[in-house]
């Protein structure tokens, strides 16, 4: 299983950026994005599950949109109205339910840096 994330870079405050994460080797029940800023713990940004159910951190609601292309096994994060506090390494995450249990296998991509300049 491999998750490959793309799309990080430097953007000015108020700008936008689109992250992509392509999954190889399996199909996943839930895909999403987490981020980790310097000196902080990794935190949830957004997830998308079966039936396109989505969940967002309060700090990104109304600005970020997560979507998924099941045919391409790819998840996207459209980030609008970016602010300096969005600066972080963004990690792609994918979860696959273990059959006959309530547990999930958890996979991580390599991370992509997003820097928002003021």
Secondary structure, DSSP 8 states (H G I E B T S, - for coil): -EEEEE--EEEETT--EEEEEEEESS--SEEEEEEE-TTS--EEEEEE-GGG-EEE-TTTTTTEEEEEETTTTEEEEEE-S--GGG-EEEEEEEEEE-TTSS-EEEEE---EEEEEE-
